Amino acid sequence: MQLRLKLLLLSTLPILMALGSVAVTARHQTLKLAQQERELVESAYLHSKETELRHYVQLAQSALERIAAEGLDTQTRKRQALALLARMQFGKDGYFFVYDREGNVLLDAQHMGLSGVDLCDPANPLSEAPANLILAKARQGGGMVRYPWQKPSSRLTVPKLAYVTTLPGWDWVLGTGLYLDDVQETLRNIDRAAQENIDGTRRRIYGIAALCIVLIGLAGLALNLSDHRVASAKLRRLAQRVVHSQEEERVRVARELHDGVVQVLVSSKFLLETAQVQWTTAHAVQAPRDMLDQGLDRLNDALLEIRRVSHGLRPALLDDLGLAAALALMVQEVKEQGAFDVRFTLRGQARPLPTSHGTALFRVAQEALTNARMHAGASQVEVLLRFTRWRVSLSIVDDGRGFDVQRVQGDGQGGIGLRNMRERIEGLGGRFAIASGRQGTRILAVLDLRAGPAAALPSGFEPSQVPA
């Protein structure tokens, strides 16, 4: 799995998990609030209906007390009372019902003049259970009774709440009821509104999740494009640097050949041609022989010059005898040129190095000595090669003119040699450090001889330290 895909998943999954948790929490809280609201509404409705039923029963009791106060005989009084209760209707479906102590229905549909109204009759199997609940509650002193019953206006069986009580002096059970289908409809509306809120919240969360994923994708795409542009720019600069280095090396080799080998060969050719002419025309043999000797000397110089150029390109001694011998030879050749005094020191037991490690350290030393000669104007240079058990380090210290390391490293055009040295060492997992000031420059390259993390700089070296 690619790193960018891993980062995308690591950034997307927590967001999805967080939004999922928010959705579950929002649903739970919405249902909880809806349940609380449902209970409050149901309690308020039931309390309102209970109060209303008590009020209706109290009105009926007051009316019956007035009839009892008229002093009529029992049968006339009961007949007038039932007729009055039959006329006392409220709303579309509100009416009173009356039982005697034996549970017989005294007020039925015919008395009320309503069609489709069935009273709870204990003798009827269909209404036996509600009637027994009503009578049992009346024997207990009265109160609220809930049971399912047919609503006259809709012919549907819905929950009904009834209030019953006994009438002292009448030996009756009086009651009335209200249907609770409006309460059920209100509660269903609350549940429906809660579900709609949950669905709306879920849709918004899904939208937010989709938007976050799109934004993360766009950010990843923008980052990818930015990194691609940076990488492309680095590759272009690296290609230009490689081409520039190749051209510089070609110019150097061409200059070395033109100024050294070609001049020696031309001079040798001239001397040999002169000897040839004099050999055919001269009476004495000594002059042509001298010319031939000089020509041979010139050819010998040409061979030495070619060896020098070849050694500068790739010293055979580096492959045959190792880094220490190659550095010693290079230091000896630089010393013979007389540019400055240079000294090579080997510490530790030299041992064979991988070709890449030996070549990198050799090129660092070669570039450092070239810079000391061409730019620093040094008079003394020390080259120190140190072998330890697990690493090899190369230190080059000169006493020439220093330079601003940060400015040179930040310059995109200059400092190619320093960048090449750093890239050679760091490309092998090593460490490269340079310190420069008015008293000179110190370059340190460290390579680890084990397969593992990058080598650490030896203790005591600070990149900001200027050599004395």
N, C-alpha and C positions, 0 to 999 in steps of 0.2 A: 504494500500500500504506500502510495506516494505521501511525502510529508505534507503537501498542500491539502490532500484529501483528508489526512488525519486531522490537520488543523481545522478544516471545514467541519468535520464531524464533531470535534471537540468543542467548537463554538456553537454548532447547531443543536446538538443533543441536549446540553444544559438548558437552552432556551425552550426547546420543546417540552422537556421535563418540567420546567418552571411553569410554562403556560398550561400544561396538563394538570399540574397541582393546583394552579389558580382556578381552572375550570371545575375540578372536583370540589374544591373548597367553596367556590361560588354556588355550585349546585346544592351542596349540603346546606350552606347558610340560607340560600333562597328557600329550600324546602322547609328548613327549620322555622324561618320567619313566616312562611305561608301557613305552617301548622299552628304556630302561635296565633297568627291572625285568625285562622279558622276557629280555633278554640275560643278566642275572645268574641268573635262575631256570633258563634253558636251560643255561647253563654249569654251574650247580650240579648239575642233574639229570644232564647228560651225564657230568660228572666222577664222580658217584655210581655211575652205571651202568657206566662204564669200570672203576672200582675193583671193582665187583661181578663183572663179567665176568672180569677178571684173577684174582680170587679163585677163581671156578669152574674156570677153566682150570688154575690151580695145584693145586686139589684133584684134578682128573682126572690131571694129570701125576704127582702123588704116588701115586695108586692104580696107575697103569701102571708106575711104578718098582718097586712092591712085587711086581707080577706078574713083571716082568723079573728080579727077584732070586730067584725060585723055581727057576730053572734048567730050565724046560720047553723042549720043542722049539719051533721058530718057529711052526708052524701052530697048535699048541695054545695057545701064548702069545697069538697074535693073536686066536684065537677067544674065549678068556677075556676079553681086553681089550675086544673089541667088545661082548661080552655085558654086561660091567660098565658100559661107557659107555652102553649102551642103557638100563640101569636107573637111571643117574644123571640123574634129571630134577628140575627145581626149578620151583616155581610151577605155574601152569596151562599155560604155553606154553614153558617152558624145557627145552632138550635140547641134546645135543652132536652134532656132525657130523664125519665123518672122510673124508679123501681120501688116496689114495696119490700117489706122485710124478708119475704119469701123469695125474692128475686124475680117476681113477675113484672113484665113490662107494663107500665101504666100509661105511658105516652108514646104512641106509635106514629107512623107516617100519616095515617088517616086523620089523626087529631091535628097534625101540623099543617096539613094541606100541601105537603111537598111531595113531589114525585121522585122516585129513585133513592129515597132515604130509608135505609134499613137500620133498625136499632139492634143493639147487641142483646140477643135473647139467649139466656142459658139453656133454653130448651132446643135451640137450633144448633146442630153440630158445627155449622160454619162459623157461628159467632159465640160458641160456648166459652172458648178460652178468653177472649176480651171481656165478656160479661162477668166471668168469674174474677178476673183481675179487678174490675170496677167494684164489684160487691165486696171482695176481700179488702180493698183499700178503704171502702166506706166503713166496714166493721172495725177497722183499725183507727177510726176517727177522722178519715178523709185525707185527701191529698192529691198529688199528681200521678196520673197513669199514662203510659205511652204504649201504643199498640198500632199495628197497621190496619187501615180501614179504607173503605171505598169513599172517594170524594164525590158528592152528588153532581157538581158542575162538570167534572171531567170524566167520571166513571172509572177513574184510575185508583188503584190501591196505593195509598201513600201513608207515611207515618202520621199519626195523629196524637196530639197531646190533650188529655182531658183532666178536668178538675172535678172531683166528686166530694160530697159531704152528706151527712144525715140531717134531716129536718126534725128538730125536737117538736113533739106534739102532733106531728103528721105521720110518723112511722114510715117516712119515705127516704129514698136515696136520690138526691138531686145532683145532676152533673151537666156539664157542657164541655165542648172541646174545640180545638183549632187544628187545622191541618198544617203540617210542617213542610209541605213541598216547596214553599217559597224559601224556607231556610235551607233546604237541600240544594235548591237552585243557586242561592247565594254562595253556599260553600263550594259548589261546583265551579262557579265563576272565579272564586278565589284560587282554586286549584288550577283552573285553566290559565289565569293570569300568571300564576307562579311558573307554570310550564312554559308559557310564552316568554317570560323573563329569562328562564334558563336557556331556552333555544336561542333567544337574541344574544345573551351573553356568550353562548358557545360559538355562535356565528362570528361575533366580534373577536373572540379569542382566536378562532381559526384565521380570521383576516389578519390579526396582528402577527400570528405565527408565520403566515405566508409572506407578509411584508418583511418580517425580520429575516426570513430565509432569503428573500430576494435581495435585501440590502446586504446581507453577508456575502451572497454570491457576487453582487456587483463590487463590493469592497475587495473580495478575493480576486475578481477579474482585474480590477484596477491595480491591485498590488502585483498581480502576475505580469500585467503589461508594463508596470513601472520597473519591476525587477528585470523583465526581458529587455527593456530599453537600456537599463544600467549594464546588464550583462553584455548586450550587443556593443555598447560603447566601450566597455572594458576589452572585449575581444578585438574591436577595431584598433584601440590604442595598443593592445598587445601585438597585433599583427604589424602595425606601423613600427613598433619598437623592434620587433624581430627583423623586419625589412631594413630598418635603419642600422641595426647592429650588423646585419649581413653586409650592408653597403660599406659601413665603416671598416669591417674586417677586410673586405675586398680592396678598399682604398689603401689600407695599411699594408696588405700583402703586395699590392701593385707598387706602392711606393718603395717597399723594401726591395722588391725585385728590380725596380727601375734604378733606384739610387745605389744599390749594392751589386747585385749579380749582373745586371745588364752592363753597367759601367765597366766592371771587371772583365766581362766577356768581350766587350768592344775593344778594350785596351789590349787584351790578349790577342784578339784577331788582328789588330793593327801591328802589333809586334811580330806576329808570325808572318804576316804578309811582307813586312819590311825585311825580315830575315830571309824570306824566299827570294825577294828581289836581289838582295845583297849576295845571296848564295850563288846566284847565276852570273853576277857581274863582278864581284869582288875577287881580287887575287889572293887576299888573305882569308883564312877560315875563322879567325878569332871573332870578328864582328858579328857574323851571322850566329855563331855559337852563343854569344852573349845575348843576342836577341831571343834565341830559342829558350835560353835559361830564364830570361825575364817573362816570356810568354807562359812557360810552365809554372813559374811562381804565381803569375796572375790567375791561371786556371786553378791552382791550388787554393788561392784566395776565394775564387768563385765557389769552389766546393764547400769551403768553410762557411761562406755566406749563405749558401743554400741550406746547409745543416742548421745554421742559426735560425733562418726563417722557418724551416720545418720544425725545429724544436719549439719555436714560439707558437706554432699551430697545434702541435700535439707532441710533447716530449716522449720519446720512446722509453726514456729512463723511468717514467711514471708507471708504465706497464711492466717493465722488467724488474726494477729494484724497489718500487714503491714510492709513496709520497715524500718521505723524508729525504731520499736521495735526489728526487726531482727538485724539491725546494732548495736543497743545498747547491745543486748545479745552477738553478736560476739565480740564486743570490750571488754565486761566484761570477756568472756572466754579467750581472748588473754592476758588481763591484769593478770588474775589468773595464766596463765602459766609463767609469770614473765620474758618474753623475753625482753620487753621494756615497758615504760610507754606510755599508749595510752589513748586518751580522745575523747569522742564523743559529738558533739554539734548539736542541731537541731534548725534551725531558720525558722520562718514562721509556718503557721498552717499545720500540717501534714494531708494529705488526701489520700484516696485510689488511687492506681495507677494501670494501666493495668498490668497484670501478666508479660508480656514481659518486660515492663519498670522496674518493681521492681526486677525481676530476673537479668536483665542486670546490674543494679547499684549494686546489692548485690554481683555479681560475680566480678565486678571491685574492690569493696572494699576488697573482700576476696583475690583476686590476689595481690592487692597492699600491704596488710598487710603481706602476705606470702613473697613477694619480700623484704619488709623492714626487715623481720626477717632473711631470708636466705642470702640475697645478700648485703643489705645496711649497716647492723650492726648498725641500728638506736637505739637511746636511748629514743627518744620522737617521737610520731606520733599523729597527730591531724586529726580527721575525722569530716568533716562538711557537713551536709545535709541541703539544703536550698530549701524551697518551696516558689514560687511566684505565681502570678495569672495564668500565662500561661506556666510556665516551672518549672522543678525540676533540681537541680544541686548537684553534689557530688564532694567534694574536699578532697584529702588525701595528707597531707604534712608531711614529715619526715626530720630528721636532720642527716641522715646517709651519707654514701659515695655515691656521684653522679656517673654518667656514661655519656658516649658520646651518646647522643640520636640518632644523624644521623648515627653513625656507627652501633649501635644496630638495628635500623630500616632498614638499608641497608643490614644487614647480613641475607642471606636467610635461614640459619640454626638456629641461635639463636634468642632471643627476641620473642619467640612464645607467651608467656604470654601477652606481650605488644600488639602484633598484635591481639590476641584474644579480649583483652579489646577494642581496637579501632574498630574492626569489629563488636563487639556486639553493641556498641553505634551508629556507623555510619550506621549499618544495620537497625536501628530504626529511621533513619533520624536525629540523633543528632550530636553533635560536641564533639570531644575528643581532648584534648591537654595535652602535658606533657613537663615539663621543669626540667632540672637536672643540677647540678653543684657541686662544692666542698662543698657547704653548705647544700646540701640535694636535695630532689626531690619533685616536686609538680605535682599531677595528677588531672585533672579537666574533668568531664563528665557532659554534659548538654543535657537534653531531653526536647523536646517541647511537651506539653500536648494538643496541638491543631493539627488538621489534616491540614497540609500545608507544606511549605518549611522547610528546616532544621533549627534547633534552632541556634541562634547566641550565641557566647561566651559573658559572662557578661562583661560589661565595666570595664576596669582596668586590665584585664588579658592579658598578653603578653606571647606567647609560649616561647620566649627567656628569660623571666624573671626567675631568680633563686631565690627560696624562701630564706628568711633570717633565 
